[in-house]
Amino acid sequence: MKLQTAFSSVSITLLVALLEVPAMAAEKEDLHVRVEQAIQEFQNADAGIQKFLDSAIGYAVFPTIGKGGAGIGGARGTGELLVGGK
């Protein structure tokens, strides 16, 4: 009985994990599109930024950052680290 319960738990966990993979891939692709849009906005606002981007070993781009706090501040964002422009 314990073996059957353990097998059921493992099966459910694997099923949930497998269902999450396509969703995570779509979120990552959407994030990359937003990162590219943010870089384009920076380039449109300041043509000189391209020199910085070309010479940088790497840079992080966070297209959106949420802030909050009551007494103690905090911020959270999701972005990408680009190394060599990739």
N, C-alpha and C positions, 0 to 999 in steps of 0.2 A: 504494500500500500504506500509506504514512504517513497519507494522507487518510482511508482507511478506519479505521485504528486510532484516529485523532483523533476521527472521527465516533462510533465505538463508545464511546470514553471519555466524550465529551460526553453521549451518549444515556444511558449508565449513570448519570452524575452527575445528570442531570435526572430520571431515574426515581426515584432514591433521594430526591432533594429533594421530589418530588411525593408520595412515600409518607410522608414525615416530616410534612407539613403537617397531616393529620388528627390524628396523634398529638400534635403540639404544641398544637393547639387543645383537645384533650381534657385535656391536662396543665394548660393555662392555666385552663380552666373548673374543674378540680378545685382548683387553687390558689386561685381566687377563692372557692370554697365554704369552704375552710379558713380564708381570711382573714376572711370573714364570721362564721364560728364563733368565731374568736379574739376578734373585736370584741365579739361577744355575751357571751363569757366575761368579758371585762373589764367590760362593763356590768353583768353579774350580780354581780361581785365588788365593784364600786364605782359606785354610782348617780351620783356626781358627775363621773364621767369623761365623761358625755354633754356637759356644759358645755364641757369642753376640746375634744372632737371637733367640736362645733358652731362654736366660735370659731377653730379652727385653719385656716390657709390650706391646709395639707396635712399628712399624716403617713404614715409607712411602717409597715406591719404585716408581721412575719415570723412566721408561725404555728409554724415549727420552726426551730431553730438547732442545728447540730451543732458540738460542740467537740472539740478534740483537741490533743495536743502532747506532746512529750517534750523538755523543756528549752526549747523555743520553742513558745508557744501559738498556736492559730489557731482560727478559727470560720468557719462557712459556713452560709448560709441562703438561702432563696428567699422572696420576699414581693412585696407590691404597694405602690406609692406611690399614695395616695388624695389627690386635690386637690379641695377642695370637697365632700368626702364621697363622691366618685364615683371 
